[in-house]
Amino acid sequence: MNPDKLYYSIGEVAEMFDVNVSLIRYWENQFDVLKPKKNKKGNRMFTPEDIDNLHLIYHLVKEKRLTLEGVKLKLKENKTATMQNFEIVKKLKTIKSMLLEIRDSI
């Protein structure tokens, strides 16, 4: 993600997660936390907050293998704790990749 960019098109978002645009549209309909803005043409414009929410949903559905109902329940019951756990997992993955790069360079 580019930190200077305010909005991302649905194509850019789909490319970030390596999924079809239709899946992003489907998740938008399924999850209340996803509220992309629409321009005058009706194109969806996702904010960095939407991207973070999509990343969390992607993690829970694709990596943790939760059902959509399970993800909805998890987000409804305790979104803050779920997001904190996800942030920890992201940081650990970053550290792991850095350590693997160091190991490979030795």
Phi and psi in degrees as GROMACS dihedral restraints (atoms count N, CA, C in turn):
[ dihedral_restraints ]
;  ai    aj    ak    al  type     phi  dphi    fc
    3     4     5     6     1   -87.8    20    10
    4     5     6     7     1   119.2    20    10
    6     7     8     9     1   -65.6    20    10
    7     8     9    10     1   -19.6    20    10
    9    10    11    12     1   -85.6    20    10
   10    11    12    13     1   -14.8    20    10
   12    13    14    15     1   -84.2    20    10
   13    14    15    16     1   132.8    20    10
   15    16    17    18     1   -90.3    20    10
   16    17    18    19     1   -33.1    20    10
   18    19    20    21     1  -136.1    20    10
   19    20    21    22     1   148.4    20    10
   21    22    23    24     1  -125.0    20    10
   22    23    24    25     1   140.5    20    10
   24    25    26    27     1   -74.5    20    10
   25    26    27    28     1   163.2    20    10
   27    28    29    30     1   -64.3    20    10
   28    29    30    31     1   -32.1    20    10
   30    31    32    33     1   -65.0    20    10
   31    32    33    34     1   -42.2    20    10
   33    34    35    36     1   -64.7    20    10
   34    35    36    37     1   -39.9    20    10
   36    37    38    39     1   -66.1    20    10
   37    38    39    40     1   -45.0    20    10
   39    40    41    42     1   -60.5    20    10
   40    41    42    43     1   -38.4    20    10
   42    43    44    45     1   -67.1    20    10
   43    44    45    46     1   -38.1    20    10
   45    46    47    48     1   -57.8    20    10
   46    47    48    49     1   -40.3    20    10
   48    49    50    51     1   -98.7    20    10
   49    50    51    52     1    -0.1    20    10
   51    52    53    54     1    55.1    20    10
   52    53    54    55     1    49.2    20    10
   54    55    56    57     1  -131.3    20    10
   55    56    57    58     1   169.4    20    10
   57    58    59    60     1   -74.9    20    10
   58    59    60    61     1   151.6    20    10
   60    61    62    63     1   -59.0    20    10
   61    62    63    64     1   -36.0    20    10
   63    64    65    66     1   -62.6    20    10
   64    65    66    67     1   -32.9    20    10
   66    67    68    69     1   -67.6    20    10
   67    68    69    70     1   -39.7    20    10
   69    70    71    72     1   -62.7    20    10
   70    71    72    73     1   -44.4    20    10
   72    73    74    75     1   -61.1    20    10
   73    74    75    76     1   -42.2    20    10
   75    76    77    78     1   -62.4    20    10
   76    77    78    79     1   -47.0    20    10
   78    79    80    81     1   -63.0    20    10
   79    80    81    82     1   -34.9    20    10
   81    82    83    84     1   -60.1    20    10
   82    83    84    85     1   -39.3    20    10
   84    85    86    87     1   -73.5    20    10
   85    86    87    88     1   -27.8    20    10
   87    88    89    90     1   -86.5    20    10
   88    89    90    91     1   -29.9    20    10
   90    91    92    93     1  -117.4    20    10
   91    92    93    94     1   126.6    20    10
   93    94    95    96     1   -68.3    20    10
   94    95    96    97     1   -22.2    20    10
   96    97    98    99     1   -72.7    20    10
   97    98    99   100     1   -15.5    20    10
   99   100   101   102     1   -95.8    20    10
  100   101   102   103     1   110.1    20    10
  102   103   104   105     1  -133.5    20    10
  103   104   105   106     1    71.7    20    10
  105   106   107   108     1   -67.9    20    10
  106   107   108   109     1   147.7    20    10
  108   109   110   111     1   -74.5    20    10
  109   110   111   112     1   156.0    20    10
  111   112   113   114     1  -122.3    20    10
  112   113   114   115     1   135.6    20    10
  114   115   116   117     1   -81.9    20    10
  115   116   117   118     1  -175.0    20    10
  117   118   119   120     1   -62.1    20    10
  118   119   120   121     1   -28.2    20    10
  120   121   122   123     1   -80.1    20    10
  121   122   123   124     1   -13.0    20    10
  123   124   125   126     1    94.6    20    10
  124   125   126   127     1     5.1    20    10
  126   127   128   129     1   -73.0    20    10
  127   128   129   130     1   138.0    20    10
  129   130   131   132     1   -76.8    20    10
  130   131   132   133     1   134.5    20    10
  132   133   134   135     1  -124.8    20    10
  133   134   135   136     1   112.4    20    10
  135   136   137   138     1   -91.6    20    10
  136   137   138   139     1   135.0    20    10
  138   139   140   141     1   -86.1    20    10
  139   140   141   142     1   165.3    20    10
  141   142   143   144     1   -57.4    20    10
  142   143   144   145     1   -32.0    20    10
  144   145   146   147     1   -66.0    20    10
  145   146   147   148     1   -40.4    20    10
  147   148   149   150     1   -61.5    20    10
  148   149   150   151     1   -39.8    20    10
  150   151   152   153     1   -63.4    20    10
  151   152   153   154     1   -42.8    20    10
  153   154   155   156     1   -61.2    20    10
  154   155   156   157     1   -43.7    20    10
  156   157   158   159     1   -64.3    20    10
  157   158   159   160     1   -40.9    20    10
  159   160   161   162     1   -63.8    20    10
  160   161   162   163     1   -38.6    20    10
  162   163   164   165     1   -62.2    20    10
  163   164   165   166     1   -42.0    20    10
  165   166   167   168     1   -63.7    20    10
  166   167   168   169     1   -46.3    20    10
  168   169   170   171     1   -61.9    20    10
  169   170   171   172     1   -44.8    20    10
  171   172   173   174     1   -58.0    20    10
  172   173   174   175     1   -45.5    20    10
  174   175   176   177     1   -60.2    20    10
  175   176   177   178     1   -46.7    20    10
  177   178   179   180     1   -69.5    20    10
  178   179   180   181     1   -37.9    20    10
  180   181   182   183     1   -81.0    20    10
  181   182   183   184     1   -51.6    20    10
  183   184   185   186     1   -85.2    20    10
  184   185   186   187     1   -37.0    20    10
  186   187   188   189     1   -95.4    20    10
  187   188   189   190     1   -41.0    20    10
  189   190   191   192     1   -88.6    20    10
  190   191   192   193     1   -11.8    20    10
  192   193   194   195     1    63.1    20    10
  193   194   195   196     1    34.9    20    10
  195   196   197   198     1   -82.5    20    10
  196   197   198   199     1   152.7    20    10
  198   199   200   201     1   -75.4    20    10
  199   200   201   202     1   165.3    20    10
  201   202   203   204     1   -62.0    20    10
  202   203   204   205     1   -38.5    20    10
  204   205   206   207     1   -64.9    20    10
  205   206   207   208     1   -38.8    20    10
  207   208   209   210     1   -63.5    20    10
  208   209   210   211     1   -40.1    20    10
  210   211   212   213     1   -66.9    20    10
  211   212   213   214     1   -43.7    20    10
  213   214   215   216     1   -58.9    20    10
  214   215   216   217     1   -43.9    20    10
  216   217   218   219     1   -64.6    20    10
  217   218   219   220     1   -43.5    20    10
  219   220   221   222     1   -63.2    20    10
  220   221   222   223     1   -41.7    20    10
  222   223   224   225     1   -70.1    20    10
  223   224   225   226     1   -34.3    20    10
  225   226   227   228     1   -73.0    20    10
  226   227   228   229     1   -42.6    20    10
  228   229   230   231     1   -71.6    20    10
  229   230   231   232     1   -49.8    20    10
  231   232   233   234     1  -154.0    20    10
  232   233   234   235     1    73.8    20    10
  234   235   236   237     1   -64.7    20    10
  235   236   237   238     1   -37.5    20    10
  237   238   239   240     1   -62.1    20    10
  238   239   240   241     1   -49.2    20    10
  240   241   242   243     1   -65.0    20    10
  241   242   243   244     1   -39.8    20    10
  243   244   245   246     1   -62.7    20    10
  244   245   246   247     1   -42.4    20    10
  246   247   248   249     1   -66.7    20    10
  247   248   249   250     1   -40.1    20    10
  249   250   251   252     1   -63.7    20    10
  250   251   252   253     1   -43.5    20    10
  252   253   254   255     1   -62.0    20    10
  253   254   255   256     1   -40.3    20    10
  255   256   257   258     1   -64.6    20    10
  256   257   258   259     1   -41.7    20    10
  258   259   260   261     1   -61.8    20    10
  259   260   261   262     1   -39.9    20    10
  261   262   263   264     1   -62.8    20    10
  262   263   264   265     1   -44.4    20    10
  264   265   266   267     1   -61.7    20    10
  265   266   267   268     1   -42.5    20    10
  267   268   269   270     1   -60.7    20    10
  268   269   270   271     1   -44.5    20    10
  270   271   272   273     1   -64.9    20    10
  271   272   273   274     1   -40.9    20    10
  273   274   275   276     1   -64.3    20    10
  274   275   276   277     1   -38.3    20    10
  276   277   278   279     1   -64.6    20    10
  277   278   279   280     1   -39.5    20    10
  279   280   281   282     1   -63.3    20    10
  280   281   282   283     1   -44.7    20    10
  282   283   284   285     1   -62.6    20    10
  283   284   285   286     1   -42.5    20    10
  285   286   287   288     1   -60.9    20    10
  286   287   288   289     1   -45.2    20    10
  288   289   290   291     1   -65.5    20    10
  289   290   291   292     1   -36.5    20    10
  291   292   293   294     1   -64.4    20    10
  292   293   294   295     1   -43.3    20    10
  294   295   296   297     1   -64.9    20    10
  295   296   297   298     1   -38.4    20    10
  297   298   299   300     1   -65.5    20    10
  298   299   300   301     1   -38.4    20    10
  300   301   302   303     1   -63.5    20    10
  301   302   303   304     1   -41.4    20    10
  303   304   305   306     1   -64.0    20    10
  304   305   306   307     1   -45.2    20    10
  306   307   308   309     1   -59.6    20    10
  307   308   309   310     1   -43.5    20    10
  309   310   311   312     1   -68.8    20    10
  310   311   312   313     1   -27.2    20    10
  312   313   314   315     1   -82.7    20    10
  313   314   315   316     1   -13.0    20    10
